[in-house]
Amino acid sequence: MKTELAKLATAGVVAFSACVSAHAGSVTQPGETVGIATGSPLAPGWYFIDTLDWGVRSTGNGNVAEGVNIPVIAWSTPWMLWGARVQFIAAVPEAEVGTLNNPGTRYEYGFFNPFFAGQLAWDLGHTGWSFSYLLGGYAGVDTPVAFQSSSLNQRAALSYTGYGWDLTANVIYGTHFNDNTDPDFINIDLTATKKFGNWELGLVGFGSSDLNHPEFELTGRQSQFALGGLVGYNFGPVILQAYLTREVAESNYGGLDTRFWGRIIIPVLNPPPAAPLYPR
C-alpha cells in the first residue's frame, strides 16, 4: 500500500539530518526534522533525502537571508540491537547567508559541518507508538558558514503513526567540544499531520535555545519558536513535502524569520514493504 510505503520511506530518515543556524549555537538547524516520524524505525534498505530551505529574517539592520541544502544518505540495516532497528547516516550540508537590499554586502556560502550518526529505533509493541535514540556528531570545518569546533549530537524522538497520523516530538541536544567558543543548545521539532490517501496535511512547529553563554558572544543567549503548515504527496515511492514557517517569538536574533522548506525522499535498494502491523 502506498500509505505504508510513505511511512516506511519517511519514518526516521530526517532524524539524521544536519544543517546550520547562522550566528547561534544550534548546529542542527531548528525545524529540519519536522514532518517526519523520527521516532519510527525504517524498513531495511538505503534512503536518499534532500531538504532545501530559504528564509529571511527582518532586522533593524536589514533583511538577513539564509539558504540551506541538506543532502542525506541513510542506511537502515537488517540488524536488531536490544529490540531496536540499527540505522546509520551521513550528510554534508551546504549553506549561504547574506543581507538583502544592501549592495555593499556579499553572500557567504560554502560547505557546512559534515554529520555522521547511528540510531536505534524501537516499535513499541505494534500499537502505533515508536521511540528512537540517535548519537552522532558534527566535524569542525573552516568555511565562512560553518562552525570550526566539533560537537556531539544526541536526539530522542517519540512518534505515533497509527491511522495515518504523524504525531512526533524530536528533542535534539548539542554539546560543543570547545565550550569557550560556541554555546551548547537544545532544539525541539514538533509534527502533527494526517494522511488523506496520497496527500499529507498538518501543522508543524519548532523551537531552539542556547544553553550557555560563551565569553565571545555579545548578543546573549539566543532562542526562537516558529509555527507553520505542511503539505505532502506520495508519488510511490518518491515523496515530496513542503512547509512554510514563521517565527512567533525570538530572543537576541534581532527580528523574526519567515522560511520556506522543500523535501524529497527517495528509497533506493529497498525490499518491498511488509504488511502493516497496525492501522495506518
N, C-alpha and C positions, 0 to 999 in steps of 0.2 A: 504494500500500500504506500502511496506517496506520502501520506501523513507520517507513517512510521519511518520512511527514509528521511524525511525532513528532520525528524527528531534525532535520528542516528547521525546524520551528517553535521548537525549543528551543535549537538549537546557536548559541551565542554571544550570545543576547539579554541574558542577565543579566551578561555581561561588562561591560555598560554601567551596571549598576545603581548607585545611590548610597544612602548611608544614614549613620547616626550611631552612634558608640560613646561613650557619655557618660563624661566625666571622663578621657579618654585622647586620644592624638594621632591615632588611626586614624579619619580622617573616613569612609572606606569601612568599613561595618560588617563585621567579621570573620564569615565564613560566608555572606554574602549571595549568592555566586555558586556555592555547591556545588549539585550535582545537575544542572548544565548543562555541555554540551560547549562551553566558552567558547573553545576553540581553533578550532572548526569554522565555516566560512562559512555564512551563512544563504542560503536561496533568496531571490531578489529579491522585495521587497514590504515591507509595513508590518506591524508586530507591536505588540501591547499585552501587557504583562506586569505583574502586581502581586504583590509578595512582602510578606507580613504576618507579623510575628513578635512574640512576647511572652515575657518571661522574668523570673526572679527570681534575684538574687544574694544569698546568705545571708552576712551580715557580722556582726561583733561589735556593730555599732551598729544592727542591724535588717535587715530584708529589703528590698533595693532592687529595685523593679520597673521595667522599661523596655519600652515597646512602640514598634514602628516600622512604618510603612507606606511602601512604595516603589513608586509607580506609574511605569512606564517606557513611553515610545514609542520604538521603534527602526525605522529605515529602512535596509533592505538595498538599495542602489542597483543599477541594471543595469551600473554601471561597474566596470572592472577597472583596477588600477594595479600594475605590476610583477608581474603574475600573481595578484594578490590581489583579493578582493571588497572594495569600499569600502562601509562602513557607518557610520551616524550614530545618535546617541542624545540624548534629553533626558529629564530626570527631576527632579521636585520632591517629595522625600520629606517625611513628617511624623513627629514623634516625641513621646513623653511619657515622663516619668520621675518617680518619687516613692518614698516609703518606706512599706511596708506595716506594719500593726499599730502605727501611731503617729498618733493622732487630731490631733496638732498639726502634722502635716506635710501640705502640699498638693502636688498634682501640678503639675509644669511641663509645658507642651505648646505646640506650635507647628510652623511650617514649618522644615525643615532646609535646609541649603545646597543650592541648585539645582546640577545637574550636567549638563555638556554635553561630548560627546566624539566623536571619529572613530576608526574602527578599520579595519585591513587584516587580512584573514583568508585564509590560503592552504590549499588542499587539496594535500597533499604527495604528488603522484603517484598518487592514487587507490588508496592502499594501506590506507586507514582512518585514517591519521595526518593531523593538521592542526595549524596553528600560527597564532596571531593576536597582533597588537600594537595596543594602544589608547593613545591620547594624549588627555587631556581635563583638565578642571579643575572645581573647586567654587568658586562665587562666595560671598564672605563676606556674611553677613546678620546682622542684630541681632535675634535672638529668644532666649528663655530656653534653648532646646535646641540652638542652632546655634553654629558657630564664626564669629567676627567676621572672621577672616582668610581670605583666599582661598588656594587651594592647587592645585598641579599634581598630576595623577594619571596614572601610567603602569602598563600591565598587559601581561604576556606570558603566554600560555596555550598548553599543548600538550595535545592530545586524541587518543585512539584510540577510534574509534566503529565498528569492524568487528564483525560477528557479534552485533549487539545490545548490545555493551558500551559503556559510557561510562567511560573511564579518563582523568581530567583533572587537571592541576595548573595553577592560575592564581596567578601571583605579582603582587602589587599593591604599588607603591611610591608613597608620597605625600610631597610636599615643600611645607611651608607657606611662603608668601612672607614672613610675619612670623616669622622663626625665633627671636625672643626671647619669643614668646607661646605657641606650640604646637609640640610635637615632631614631627619627621618620623617616618614609620612604614613598616613593611613587613608585609603580610599574605600568607598562602598558604592557598588554598582547595583542598581535595582531594576527588575524587569517584571511587568505584568501584562502579558499578551495572550491572545486566544486565536486559534486556527479555525478558519471557516473554509473548508475544502482546501484548496491550494493557497489561499490567502492567509496572512497573519496580520493582526491589528492589535494595538495596545499602547500602553504608556511605559515610559522609561524615566529613570532619574539617576543622578549620581552626585556624590559629594567627595571632597578631599580636604585634608588638613595637615599642615606641618605639625610635627610633634615636639620639635625643639627649635632653638634659635641660634645658629652659628654666629660667631663674632663678626664675620664679614658682612652679614646680611643687614641692610639698612632699612628694609621695608617692614620688618616684623614678621611674625608668623602669618602665613597665608592660608586661607580656607575659602571654599566655594560650595554652592549647591545649585544644581540645574535640573530642570524638568523638560520633558518633551514627549513626542509621539512617534510611533514606529509603524511602518508598513512593510510587509514582505510577501514574496511569492515563490513557491516551489515549482520549478520547471521540471523536476525529476530527471536527473539527480541534481542539477545546478540550482542553487538557492540564491536569490537576491533579496537584500534588505536595504532600507533607507530610513533614517530617523533625523529629526530636527530638534535641537535642544536650545534652551535659553536659560542662562543663569538667573535665579531669583534672589540670590544672596551671595555676597562676596566680602572678603576682608583682606585689605592690603594688596589687591590686584589693580586698583585704580579705575575699575569700570566693569561692566557686565559683558559677558561673552555670548554671542549667538553663533551656532555651529551646525553645519550640515554634514551628515555621515552617510557613506555608502559602503556596502559589503557584498562580496561574492564568496560563496562556499562551494567547493568542488571536491567531492570524494573521488579518489583515484586508487586503483589497485585494491578495491574493496570487494569482499564476497557479498552475495545477496543478503539483505537484512533478514533477521529471524522474525517469526510471527510475534505480534505484540504480546507482552506479558501482562498488561493491564490496559484498560480503556484509554484511547488516545483522544 
